[in-house]
Amino acid sequence: MGLFGNSKNPEDYIYQGIAMLQDNKPKVAVNLFKKALKSEPKNVTALYNQGLALNQMRKYQDAITCFDKVIEINPEDSPSYNNRAIAMAELGDTDEALDWYDKAIKADAKYAPAHYNKGVLLDKKLRPDEALKCLDNAIKIEPKKDNPKFYKGIVLGKMKKHEEALNCFQNVYRNNRNHLDAYFQTGIQLAELDRHEQALKVFDSILERYQKYKDNPHFIYAKSRSKAALNETAEALTLLKIATKSKAGKIIKKWAAEDKAFDKLVGIPEFENIIK
């Protein structure tokens, strides 16, 4: 017997399904939405949330079917266009996904998630200028949200606009002291600006508060490169060796071989052995 006993009320199934979805139990949620849809096949709340659950389960084509049914009933449903686009992108049809994000925005120009998701996808497609415009739109619509401002910093960092990226991450962390990714990226951008002593202060501050980072290979690598840039060679090599022993070791070796921060270590046998 479930939460609502033997109730056949579709709204009860939907309520419980949404709760399961929020509890990261999409398979259970899908079954509950199916029960609701048996008696109300055009219930847009059940169809939409079933689509969300199927997206979580990576059943993207089935999710698209759900969102299409919602759109057929309500052609102005921006969230369905947006989540359909997410499914399309996951299936590898990124150009089509961009079109669906545009449809979401056309249906509701103030629907911030569509602007944000379009910006993220454009960044992945190596179209950073367009990505920034989308992210700025999302920020204007929802200025208190962290994600668009944080991702804007990521895009700016990739564009080598490190001062602007630093400003983004500092603003996010200033407004949300629990946003450790923003604080870590603050350290990364300080290092990119050759402000390695300040970067290390950030990294050490993170480690003092959150010991879990001591085993994070990206965190260890970031400290290593700043140590190398400051001529603290022994510590740099020790940290780099630890980072390359991780699951991310192959890519970290590649980064170190191409990173200007390690230029002073080129030719040192221990460094060459680590990155080979």
Residue, then its C-alpha position, 0 to 999 in steps of 0.5 A: m500500500g502506497l502513501f495514499g493507500n488504494s486511492k485512484n486520484p491522479e493528483d495523488y499519484i502526481y504529488q507522490g511522483i513529484a516527491m519521488l523525483q525530488d528524492n532522486k528516484p526517477k524510476v519510481a516517479v515514472n511508474l506513478f506518473k503512468k498511473a495518473l496518466k491512465s485516467e488522465p492521459k492529457n494531464v500536462t503536470a504528469l506528462y511534464n514531470q514524467g519527461l523530467a524523470l525520463n531525462q534523469m534516467r537517460k531515456y531521452q527519446d521517451a522524454i521527448t515524447c512526453f514533452d511533445k505531448v505537453i507542447e501539443i496541448n500547450p504550445e506556450d510551455s517554455p519549460s517543455y521546449n527547454n527540457r526537450a532541448i536538453a534531451m536533444a543535446e544529450l542525444g548528440d543533436t546539438d543544432e536541433a537542441l539550439d533551435w528548441y532553446d530558441k522556441a522556449i525563449k520565443a514562448d517566454a523571453k523571460y524564461a531564464p533556464a533556456h537562456y542559460n542552457k543555450g549558453v552552456l551548449l554554445d560554449k560546448k560548441l566553441r561559440p563563446d561570444e554567443a554563449l556570453k550573450c545568452l548567459d548575460n540574458a539569464i543573469k539579467i532575468e534572474p540576477k540572484k542565481d549563481n549558475p549563470k554568473f559562475y558559468k560566465g566565469i568559466v567561459l571568460g576563463k577559457m577565452k583567457k579573459h582572466e580578470e573578468a573571470l576572476n571578477c565573476f567568481q569573486n562575486v559569486y563567492r561573495n554572495n554565497r560563501n558555500h559556493l566552493d567551486a567559485y572559490f576554487q575557480t577564484g584561485i585558478q584565475l589568480a594563478e592564471l594572472d601570475r598571482h600565485e601566492q594569493a592563489l595558494k592562500v585560496f587553496d590552503s583556505i579551502l583545505e583548512r575548511y574542507q579536508k575532502y579536497k586533499d585527495n582531489p587531483h585537480f586541486i592537487y594539480a592547481k597547488s602544484r603549478s603555483k608551487a612550481a611558478l614560485n620556484e618551490t620545486a620539491e613541493a611542486l614535484t611531490l604534488l604533481k606526482i600525487a596528481t598523476k597517480s589518480k584516475a585523472g593522471k593521463i590528462i594531468k600529465k598532458w596539462a603539465a607538459e603544456d603548462k607554462a607554470f612548469d617551464k622552469l622544471v623542464g629538463i629536470p629528470e624527476f619532472e620528465n619522469i612524472i609527465k612521460 
